[in-house]
Amino acid sequence: MTGVPVQVEGLSNVVAVSAGREFSLVLKDDGTVWGWGKNSDLFGASVAGNTYAPVQIEGLENVTYIEAGTTHSFAKKSDGTVWAWGNNSSGSLGNGMKTSTGLPIEITNLFNFESLSAGTNVSLGVKSDGTVWSWGYNDHGELGIGNTTYKTSPVQVTLK
């Protein structure tokens, strides 16, 4: 049967969920992150191929916030650091590069971000001071910076 909610077996104490394209993430109350679905550099080096049951995302503990995008994801830890993984061909991880990674890496450019949004090869964030920042793919001006230049590190979105 399709279109009917079913419980994900084996998961309890979940405090947040986020759905990407063909994969899902959950955050448990112990600060661990779990995922399942299509594995396109999304579940770590120890997982080969797609996974049909939740697996713990390697290297993520003490997480307080998760965000799944089309092909990349973010996790914020209790110490304020932001970690990202997945497709980075357009710079959507925000680390100044275009190298993809299946393992979460700390993105030092994203410290002091309160919330993050991961789209299709583009990311946005709100800093603790209320300013909006964007990075990644920009062929259609989706970064909001007045041009169509890709940005591999966060740039502030300002009113023109």
C-alpha positions in Angstrom: 0.0 0.0 0.0 1.3 3.5 -0.8 0.6 6.8 0.7 -0.1 5.4 4.2 2.3 6.4 7.0 4.2 3.5 8.6 6.4 3.6 11.6 10.1 3.3 11.0 11.1 0.2 13.0 13.9 0.4 15.5 13.7 4.2 16.0 12.6 5.8 19.2 13.4 9.0 21.1 13.5 11.0 17.9 13.4 14.8 18.3 13.7 16.0 14.7 13.3 14.7 11.1 14.4 16.0 7.7 13.7 14.6 4.3 16.1 15.0 1.3 15.7 13.7 -2.2 15.4 10.0 -1.9 16.8 9.9 1.7 15.8 10.8 5.2 17.5 11.9 8.4 16.5 11.8 12.0 18.0 13.3 15.1 17.6 11.3 18.4 17.5 12.8 21.8 21.0 11.4 22.5 22.5 13.7 19.8 23.0 11.0 17.2 21.9 11.3 13.6 20.5 8.4 11.6 19.7 8.1 7.9 18.3 5.8 5.2 17.5 5.7 1.5 19.6 6.4 -1.5 23.3 6.6 -0.6 24.9 9.2 -2.8 27.7 10.2 -0.4 25.1 10.6 2.4 25.7 7.9 5.0 29.4 7.6 5.4 32.2 5.4 4.1 31.0 2.3 6.0 27.7 2.1 4.0 28.0 0.8 0.5 24.9 1.3 -1.7 21.4 2.2 -0.6 20.2 1.4 2.9 16.6 0.4 3.6 16.8 0.7 7.4 18.3 3.5 9.5 22.1 3.6 9.9 24.0 6.0 12.2 25.8 8.7 10.4 29.5 8.4 11.3 31.2 11.2 13.2 28.1 13.0 14.5 27.6 13.2 18.2 26.0 16.0 20.4 23.9 17.2 17.5 21.1 19.6 18.2 19.9 20.5 14.6 19.7 18.7 11.2 18.8 19.7 7.7 18.6 17.4 4.6 18.9 19.0 1.2 18.5 17.4 -2.2 22.0 15.8 -2.1 23.7 17.3 0.9 23.0 17.7 4.6 23.9 19.8 7.7 24.1 19.1 11.4 24.8 21.6 14.1 26.4 20.4 17.3 25.8 21.6 20.8 29.2 23.5 20.7 27.9 25.6 17.8 29.9 23.9 15.1 28.3 23.0 11.8 29.1 19.8 10.0 28.1 19.0 6.4 28.4 16.1 4.0 27.2 15.0 0.5 27.4 16.5 -3.0 29.5 19.6 -3.1 30.0 20.1 -6.9 28.5 23.6 -6.7 30.0 24.6 -3.3 26.8 24.0 -1.4 28.6 22.7 1.7 30.1 26.2 2.3 33.7 25.1 2.9 35.3 27.1 0.0 35.7 24.0 -2.1 33.8 21.8 -4.6 34.9 18.4 -3.3 32.1 16.1 -2.2 32.3 14.0 0.9 30.4 11.0 2.3 31.7 11.7 5.9 30.5 14.8 7.8 33.2 17.5 7.9 33.3 20.6 10.1 32.5 23.8 8.1 34.3 26.5 10.0 32.7 29.2 7.7 29.3 28.4 9.3 30.0 29.1 13.0 27.3 31.3 14.6 24.6 30.1 12.2 21.2 29.6 14.0 19.4 27.9 11.1 20.4 26.4 7.8 18.5 25.4 4.7 19.9 22.9 2.1 18.3 23.1 -1.3 19.3 21.7 -4.7 23.0 22.6 -4.8 22.4 25.8 -2.9 22.3 26.6 0.8 21.1 29.4 3.0 21.6 30.3 6.6 20.6 32.7 9.3 23.3 33.9 11.7 22.7 34.6 15.3 22.7 38.4 14.5 19.7 37.8 12.1 21.6 38.3 8.9 21.0 36.0 5.9 23.9 34.3 4.1 23.9 32.1 0.9 26.3 29.9 -1.0 26.4 27.3 -3.8 24.8 27.1 -7.2 23.6 30.4 -8.6 22.8 30.1 -12.3 19.4 31.7 -11.8 20.3 34.2 -9.1 19.1 31.9 -6.3 21.8 33.2 -3.9 20.1 36.7 -3.9 23.5 38.5 -4.3 22.7 40.4 -7.6 24.6 38.1 -10.0 24.9 34.5 -11.2 28.3 33.7 -9.8 28.6 30.5 -7.8 29.9 30.9 -4.2 31.7 28.1 -2.3 31.7 30.1 0.9 28.9 32.1 2.6 28.1 35.6 1.3 25.7 37.9 3.0 22.4 38.6 1.2 21.7 42.4 1.4 18.8 44.5 0.1 19.5 46.4 -3.1 
